[in-house]
Amino acid sequence: MKLETYDYLCANALDRAIEDVLHSIPISVQEKYHLMWDDLDKKKQKILEEYEIQRRSIRERFFDVGENGEKLIDIHKVSACFTSAVLKVRVFDYNETEPMDMSVFYSNYTLAFLTGIHILYLCMLSDYEKNGEDKLAALLKKRATLVFPETNKGHDEYLQGRVKTLALNDIYAIDFDVLTYADMLYWIEKYNKDELQKLMSADNAAK
């Protein structure tokens, strides 16, 4: 990945996800557990290294990328590789003090999930703009993020459930499955595209 591309993703996906996580945890809780994100530049470099390891592994093991490696893997796998890389690097440090606040405990897992989601958002927006689908691009910009399906009553909300799954897999040392995760991201993208189409159709019908 070109450094300018990575810097763009850091600024618009990773940094944004860090802000989202911090915004979701009260300052008093952050201070109580000494939540920190020191050496961020070094961690970003490590994330890039881990991403490249994952990307090369996926390309070499599962995909015919051409004689000179000219075929690119799709954005869902790119986002999944980033999610895996952020999980491994662990941007947030904190004191594990009992009783543990779960928002702090989940901070790195939430960050990994949201980083992949924000990358997917950026790609969707770019595709709409490149294809001249200005109305859909405007609707997506207005939302400013991706949305998730409702879950059954009594179950965790979609984001919370995915974050818990990342945490449990990590705790029990279950390897991160890039391909399965990429498939989940595909369906999140499709859900959002369908929802945006519905919004556009409703707007057109109201005129």
KAMO-V147075 format. One record per run of one state. SS is the DSSP state (A for helix, B for strand, O for the rest). FROM is the first residue (numbers start at 0). LEN is the number of residues. If there is no record, write none. Layout:
<<SS;FROM;LEN> <SS;FROM;LEN>>
This chain:
<<O;0;2> <A;2;22> <O;24;2> <A;26;6> <O;32;3> <B;35;1> <O;36;3> <A;39;23> <O;62;12> <A;74;15> <O;89;3> <B;92;1> <O;93;8> <A;101;4> <O;105;1> <A;106;24> <O;130;3> <A;133;10> <O;143;14> <A;157;14> <O;171;6> <A;177;29> <O;206;1>>
